[in-house]
Amino acid sequence: MVRQGRQSLRNRIDMTQGPLFKNILLFILPLMATNLLHQFYNAADIMIVELSPEPNAVGAVSSSGSFLTLIVNLFIGFSVGANVVVARCIGAKDREKTSQAAHTSICMSMFFGVLGAVIGILLTKPVLVGMGYEGNLLMLASRYAYIYLACMPFAAMTNFLSAILQAQGNTRVPLIVLASTGVLNVLLNLFFVLVLGLSVEGVAIATAIANLTSACILWRYLAKSGDDCRLSFRKLRIHKPLFVEIARIGFPAGLQNSMFSISNIIIQSSILKINNAVTPPGSAYDPVIKGNAAVGSLEGFVFTALGAVTVTASAFTAQNVGAGKYDRVKRALGEICLISVTVGVLMSTAGMLCKDLLLLLYGVENAPDILSQLAYDAAFTRMLWKWPGFFIFSIMNACSGTLRGLGKSSLAALIAFIGTCVFRVVWIYTAFEYFQNLESIHISYPISWFLTGACFAVVVAILLRKKIRKSKEEMPASQSEATV
């Protein structure tokens, strides 16, 4: 146990002191790798389900994706609150409160994981029907969603356990665990689809087993650790003040992420409308849906990599706020923005250059038949109009994470609601209704990212200026002279 405790301390990064850029890289790179691995295994689900006898399997998994993301973000997304609160307790060197926050977080993950599963299952069919799905596509999408949602408590536990480790500055262990269980996920996908002949239900079951395995391994690691976040079944209880604080920060953050999904559901319905208008009657599959599903999966790599930026900004901000080091928060934001923009530009550029090879992995190619051409054109249009704006999304994520770390999660959610959800819904019912094409759908993303990111940047700049001025005014005279 002592050995495990020492290993746990070695895996942690001190965010409140030491070289800032180096510590940010040591924290964010394993986290990005973890997120990319997670997305790779999600992409593997789509690639492998393409090998099943169901020609609409790829479209079905993608069709339910926006709704599933909405439910997951709403009920599991508030793990961001656990990350911020635990990090703040660690920054303040409050050992007892750190332990209480960790155990409260786990209790919340259990309850809201079950609640999200029940509500999601009840809403799946009505939402998909409301989006315009029917027939074979509706049946397959519903089947995938039901299995995925039934196992949502495992995913919730994994997210919260990872959030606790990340709050400590430990991003290596989640990376190792996800790499291991991800291999298991792929092997199970191949077994269920190629050996047992299953389709969407096979990849859903494989994902559930992988999430359960991840949760068990992460729990065991924290239970054996010798630090303040060591978990024990006997200590599992909800501490009301910490519950309120985690919810205050976490629910708006989850709601903020869900807003993207709400607008995506409406956008997915518009894409389906175009698909139905251009697809010949009696076609084997829905080509526009398939093309968009392929690019959506590829975009997931960029979004999940840049999602690490939000977590990094939240964790570094929260720990330094707890330590009262607001100047360090400001410097961290600048360096995180630099890293984020670099990653966003490199990934989007590489994706555009290798688009034909990457799309072929999902069964989308520039072939002469009408369905293949429709699928390829839909995929290329989405990449052309949306991907150049990823550098704007990079900055928006960094500012959003900093705002959460400052404890202004509700304000961040409000800005995101207006800048993404409201704007895109209005756009769909105005610009798209006028043009009725895919270009008018996809251009709404970079425009909304720019508007939202600009608001985030202005608010963060104002708050940090006030915090820095206030901390200098409250600084004892002797300390002020020493710092000069």
C-alpha positions in Angstrom: 0.0 0.0 0.0 2.9 2.3 0.8 4.4 1.5 -2.5 1.2 2.2 -4.4 0.9 5.5 -2.4 4.4 6.6 -3.5 3.5 5.6 -7.1 0.3 7.7 -6.9 2.3 10.7 -5.8 4.8 10.3 -8.7 1.9 10.3 -11.2 0.6 13.6 -9.9 1.5 17.0 -11.3 1.7 20.1 -9.0 -0.3 22.7 -10.9 0.4 25.6 -8.4 4.1 25.7 -8.7 7.0 24.8 -11.0 7.4 25.4 -14.8 3.9 26.1 -16.1 4.3 25.2 -19.8 6.0 21.9 -18.9 3.4 20.9 -16.3 0.6 21.8 -18.7 2.1 19.5 -21.4 2.7 16.7 -18.9 -1.0 17.0 -17.9 -2.7 17.6 -21.2 -0.8 15.1 -23.5 -1.8 12.0 -21.6 -5.3 13.4 -21.3 -5.5 14.1 -25.1 -4.2 10.6 -25.7 -6.8 9.1 -23.4 -9.6 11.0 -25.2 -8.2 10.1 -28.6 -8.1 6.4 -27.6 -11.7 6.7 -26.4 -12.7 8.2 -29.7 -10.7 5.6 -31.6 -12.7 2.8 -29.9 -15.9 4.6 -30.7 -14.8 5.0 -34.3 -13.9 1.3 -34.3 -17.5 0.5 -33.4 -18.7 2.3 -36.6 -15.9 0.8 -38.8 -16.6 -2.8 -37.5 -20.4 -2.5 -37.6 -19.9 -1.6 -41.3 -18.8 -5.3 -41.7 -22.2 -6.5 -40.4 -24.9 -7.7 -42.8 -27.0 -4.5 -42.0 -26.3 -1.9 -44.8 -27.8 0.8 -42.6 -25.8 -0.1 -39.5 -23.3 2.9 -39.8 -26.2 5.4 -40.2 -28.1 3.8 -37.3 -25.2 4.2 -34.8 -24.6 7.8 -35.9 -28.4 8.6 -35.9 -28.7 7.9 -32.2 -25.4 9.6 -31.5 -26.7 13.1 -31.0 -29.4 12.0 -28.6 -27.1 9.7 -26.6 -24.6 12.5 -26.3 -27.3 14.8 -25.0 -28.3 12.3 -22.2 -24.7 11.4 -21.4 -23.6 15.1 -21.1 -26.6 16.0 -19.1 -26.3 13.3 -16.5 -22.6 12.5 -16.6 -21.2 15.8 -17.8 -21.3 17.3 -14.4 -18.2 15.2 -13.5 -16.5 18.5 -14.5 -17.9 19.8 -11.2 -16.2 16.9 -9.3 -12.9 17.7 -11.1 -13.1 21.4 -10.2 -14.1 20.9 -6.5 -11.6 18.1 -5.8 -8.8 20.2 -7.5 -9.8 23.2 -5.4 -9.6 21.2 -2.2 -6.2 19.8 -3.2 -5.0 23.3 -4.0 -6.1 24.5 -0.6 -4.3 21.5 1.1 -7.5 20.4 2.9 -7.1 16.7 3.2 -10.4 15.8 4.9 -12.4 17.9 2.5 -10.6 16.3 -0.5 -11.6 12.9 0.7 -15.2 13.9 1.3 -15.4 15.5 -2.2 -14.1 12.3 -3.8 -16.7 10.1 -2.0 -19.5 12.5 -2.6 -18.6 12.5 -6.3 -18.8 8.7 -6.5 -22.3 8.7 -4.9 -23.5 11.3 -7.4 -22.2 9.2 -10.3 -24.1 6.2 -9.2 -27.4 8.0 -8.7 -27.3 10.1 -11.9 -26.0 7.3 -14.0 -29.1 5.2 -13.2 -31.4 8.2 -13.5 -29.9 9.1 -16.9 -30.4 5.5 -18.1 -34.1 5.4 -17.1 -34.9 8.8 -18.7 -32.9 8.1 -21.8 -34.6 4.7 -22.5 -38.0 6.3 -22.1 -37.2 9.1 -24.5 -35.3 7.2 -27.2 -38.1 6.2 -29.5 -40.1 9.5 -29.3 -37.0 11.6 -30.0 -35.8 9.5 -32.9 -39.3 9.5 -34.4 -39.5 13.3 -33.9 -36.2 13.7 -35.7 -37.8 11.9 -38.7 -36.3 8.5 -38.6 -38.4 5.5 -39.6 -38.3 1.9 -40.8 -35.2 -0.1 -40.6 -33.0 2.9 -39.6 -35.3 3.7 -36.7 -35.3 0.1 -35.5 -31.5 -0.3 -35.5 -30.9 3.1 -34.0 -33.3 2.4 -31.1 -31.8 -1.0 -30.4 -28.3 0.5 -30.2 -29.5 3.3 -27.9 -31.4 1.0 -25.5 -28.4 -1.2 -24.8 -26.0 1.7 -24.6 -28.2 3.5 -22.1 -28.9 0.5 -20.0 -25.2 0.3 -19.2 -24.8 4.1 -18.6 -24.1 3.7 -14.8 -20.8 2.0 -15.8 -19.9 5.0 -18.0 -20.8 7.4 -15.2 -18.6 5.7 -12.7 -15.7 5.7 -15.2 -16.1 9.4 -15.9 -16.1 10.4 -12.2 -13.2 8.2 -11.2 -11.2 9.7 -14.1 -12.2 13.2 -13.0 -10.9 12.6 -9.5 -7.6 11.4 -10.8 -7.3 14.3 -13.2 -8.0 16.7 -10.4 -4.9 15.3 -8.7 -2.9 16.0 -11.8 -2.8 12.3 -12.7 -3.7 11.7 -16.3 -1.4 8.7 -16.9 -3.4 6.1 -15.1 -6.7 6.9 -17.0 -4.7 6.7 -20.2 -3.3 3.2 -19.4 -6.6 1.9 -18.2 -8.5 3.2 -21.3 -5.8 1.8 -23.6 -6.2 -1.7 -22.0 -10.0 -1.7 -21.9 -10.2 -0.2 -25.4 -8.3 -3.1 -26.9 -10.9 -5.3 -25.1 -13.7 -3.3 -26.7 -12.3 -3.8 -30.2 -11.7 -7.5 -29.7 -15.3 -7.9 -28.4 -16.6 -5.9 -31.4 -14.9 -8.3 -33.8 -16.2 -11.3 -31.8 -19.8 -10.1 -31.6 -20.0 -8.9 -35.3 -17.8 -11.3 -37.2 -18.1 -14.5 -35.2 -21.7 -14.2 -33.7 -23.1 -12.2 -36.7 -24.6 -9.4 -34.5 -24.9 -5.8 -35.7 -25.5 -2.6 -33.7 -26.4 -4.6 -30.6 -22.9 -6.3 -30.7 -20.9 -3.1 -30.6 -23.2 -1.7 -27.9 -22.6 -4.7 -25.7 -18.9 -4.5 -26.3 -18.8 -0.9 -25.2 -20.8 -1.7 -22.0 -18.4 -4.5 -21.0 -15.4 -2.2 -21.6 -16.9 0.6 -19.5 -17.6 -1.8 -16.6 -14.0 -3.1 -16.7 -12.6 0.5 -16.7 -14.8 1.4 -13.7 -13.6 -1.6 -11.7 -9.9 -1.0 -12.5 -10.0 2.7 -11.7 -11.9 2.1 -8.4 -9.3 -0.5 -7.4 -6.5 1.9 -8.1 -8.0 4.7 -6.0 -9.0 2.3 -3.3 -5.3 1.2 -3.0 -3.8 4.7 -3.3 -2.2 6.2 -0.2 -3.4 9.8 -0.9 -6.3 12.0 0.2 -8.6 10.6 -2.6 -8.3 7.0 -1.4 -11.7 5.4 -1.8 -13.5 3.2 0.7 -17.0 1.7 0.6 -17.4 2.7 4.3 -16.9 6.4 3.5 -19.4 6.5 0.6 -21.9 9.2 1.6 -23.1 12.5 0.3 -21.8 15.5 2.1 -24.4 18.2 1.4 -22.2 21.3 1.1 -19.9 19.5 -1.3 -22.9 18.0 -3.2 -24.2 21.5 -3.7 -20.9 22.8 -4.8 -20.3 20.0 -7.3 -23.8 20.4 -8.6 -23.4 24.2 -8.8 -20.4 23.9 -11.1 -21.1 20.5 -12.7 -24.8 20.8 -13.8 -24.3 24.0 -15.8 -21.2 22.5 -17.4 -23.2 19.3 -18.3 -26.0 21.5 -19.5 -23.6 23.6 -21.6 -22.3 20.4 -23.3 -25.9 19.2 -23.8 -26.8 22.4 -25.6 -24.4 21.4 -28.4 -26.3 18.1 -28.6 -29.7 19.8 -28.7 -28.7 21.9 -31.7 -27.0 18.9 -33.3 -30.3 16.9 -33.0 -32.1 19.7 -35.0 -29.2 19.8 -37.5 -29.4 16.0 -37.8 -33.1 16.3 -38.7 -32.2 18.9 -41.4 -29.6 16.5 -42.8 -32.1 13.8 -42.9 -34.5 16.1 -44.8 -31.8 16.6 -47.5 -31.1 12.8 -47.5 -34.8 12.0 -48.1 -34.9 14.6 -50.9 -31.9 13.3 -52.9 -31.9 9.5 -52.3 -33.6 7.4 -55.0 -36.6 5.4 -53.8 -35.8 1.8 -52.7 -32.1 2.5 -52.1 -30.1 0.0 -50.0 -29.1 2.7 -47.5 -29.3 6.4 -46.7 -26.1 7.9 -48.4 -26.2 11.4 -47.0 -26.6 10.0 -43.5 -23.8 7.6 -44.0 -21.4 10.3 -45.4 -22.2 12.6 -42.5 -21.8 9.8 -40.0 -18.3 9.1 -41.3 -17.2 12.7 -41.0 -18.9 13.0 -37.6 -16.8 10.1 -36.4 -13.6 11.7 -37.7 -14.6 15.1 -36.1 -14.9 13.2 -32.8 -11.1 12.8 -32.8 -10.6 16.6 -33.0 -13.4 17.4 -30.5 -12.2 14.8 -27.9 -8.6 16.0 -28.3 -9.7 19.6 -27.7 -12.0 18.4 -24.9 -8.8 17.8 -23.0 -8.2 21.5 -23.2 -11.3 22.3 -21.3 -10.5 19.8 -18.5 -6.9 21.1 -18.3 -8.0 24.8 -18.1 -10.5 23.9 -15.4 -8.1 21.9 -13.3 -5.2 24.4 -13.5 -7.5 27.3 -12.9 -9.3 25.6 -9.9 -6.0 24.5 -8.2 -4.4 28.0 -8.6 -7.6 29.7 -7.4 -7.5 27.5 -4.4 -3.9 28.6 -3.8 -4.8 32.2 -4.6 -2.4 32.5 -7.6 -4.5 34.4 -10.1 -1.5 35.6 -12.1 -0.6 32.0 -12.8 -4.2 31.4 -14.0 -3.8 34.1 -16.6 -0.4 32.7 -17.8 -1.9 29.2 -17.9 -4.7 30.3 -20.1 -2.4 31.9 -22.7 -0.2 28.8 -22.9 -3.2 26.4 -23.0 -4.6 28.5 -25.9 -1.3 28.1 -27.8 -1.3 24.4 -27.4 -5.0 24.1 -28.2 -4.8 26.1 -31.5 -1.7 24.1 -32.6 -3.4 20.8 -32.1 -6.7 22.0 -33.7 -4.9 23.3 -36.8 -2.6 20.3 -37.2 -5.4 17.7 -36.8 -7.9 19.5 -39.2 -5.2 20.0 -41.8 -4.0 16.4 -41.7 -7.6 15.2 -41.9 -8.4 17.2 -45.0 -5.2 16.0 -46.7 -6.0 12.4 -46.0 -9.7 12.6 -46.4 -10.1 9.9 -49.1 -8.2 7.3 -47.1 -10.0 8.1 -43.9 -13.4 8.1 -45.4 -12.7 4.7 -47.0 -12.4 3.2 -43.5 -16.1 3.9 -43.1 -17.1 2.5 -46.5 -17.4 6.0 -48.1 -15.6 6.4 -51.4 -15.7 8.5 -54.5 -17.2 5.7 -56.7 -19.2 6.2 -59.9 -22.5 4.8 -58.5 -25.1 7.3 -57.4 -25.3 6.3 -53.7 -21.5 6.3 -53.2 -21.3 9.7 -54.9 -24.0 11.2 -52.7 -22.3 9.8 -49.6 -18.9 11.1 -50.6 -20.2 14.6 -51.6 -22.0 14.9 -48.3 -18.9 14.0 -46.4 -16.6 16.4 -48.4 -19.1 19.3 -48.0 -19.1 18.9 -44.3 -15.3 18.9 -44.0 -14.9 21.8 -46.4 -17.3 24.2 -44.6 -16.7 23.1 -41.0 -13.2 22.0 -40.4 -11.3 25.3 -41.2 -13.0 26.7 -38.0 -11.5 24.3 -35.6 -8.9 26.8 -34.5 -11.7 29.0 -33.2 -13.2 26.1 -31.4 -9.8 25.6 -29.7 -9.7 29.0 -28.2 -13.4 28.8 -27.1 -12.7 25.5 -25.2 -9.7 27.0 -23.3 -11.7 30.1 -22.2 -14.7 27.9 -21.3 -12.6 25.7 -19.1 -11.0 28.7 -17.4 -14.4 30.2 -16.7 -15.5 26.9 -15.1 -12.4 26.8 -13.0 -13.1 30.3 -11.7 -16.5 28.9 -10.4 -18.6 30.7 -13.1 -20.0 27.5 -14.6 -23.6 28.9 -14.8 -22.3 31.9 -16.7 -20.4 29.7 -19.1 -23.6 27.6 -19.7 -25.6 30.7 -20.4 -23.1 32.0 -22.9 -22.9 28.6 -24.6 -26.8 28.4 -24.7 -27.1 31.7 -26.5 -24.0 31.3 -28.7 -24.6 27.7 -29.8 -28.0 26.4 -29.1 -30.1 29.5 -29.7 -28.0 30.8 -32.6 -28.0 27.4 -34.5 -31.7 26.8 -34.0 -32.5 30.3 -35.4 -30.0 29.7 -38.2 -31.6 26.4 -39.2 -35.1 27.9 -39.3 -33.9 30.9 -41.3 -30.8 30.5 -43.4 -31.2 26.7 -44.0 -34.9 27.1 -44.8 -33.9 29.6 -47.5 -31.0 27.8 -49.0 -32.0 24.1 -48.3 -28.5 22.7 -48.8 -25.7 21.1 -46.7 -23.4 24.2 -47.0 -25.9 26.3 -45.1 -26.0 23.8 -42.3 -22.3 23.3 -41.7 -21.3 27.0 -41.9 -23.4 27.6 -38.8 -20.7 25.8 -36.7 -17.7 28.1 -37.2 -19.9 31.2 -36.9 -21.4 30.0 -33.6 -17.9 29.1 -32.3 -16.6 32.6 -33.1 -19.5 34.3 -31.4 -19.4 32.1 -28.3 -15.6 32.2 -28.1 -15.5 35.9 -28.3 -18.0 36.2 -25.4 -16.0 33.7 -23.3 -12.7 35.6 -23.9 -14.1 39.0 -22.9 -15.8 37.6 -19.7 -12.6 35.7 -18.6 -10.5 38.8 -19.2 -12.7 41.0 -17.1 -13.0 38.4 -14.3 -9.2 37.8 -14.1 -8.4 41.5 -14.1 -10.8 41.9 -11.1 -9.4 38.9 -9.3 -5.8 39.9 -9.8 -6.5 43.5 -8.6 -8.4 42.2 -5.6 -5.7 39.7 -4.6 -3.0 42.4 -4.8 -5.1 44.7 -2.6 -5.6 42.0 0.0 -1.9 41.0 -0.1 0.0 41.9 3.2 2.4 44.8 2.8 5.4 42.6 3.6 4.5 40.0 1.1 3.8 42.7 -1.5 7.3 44.2 -1.0 8.8 40.7 -1.3 7.1 40.0 -4.6 8.3 43.4 -6.0 
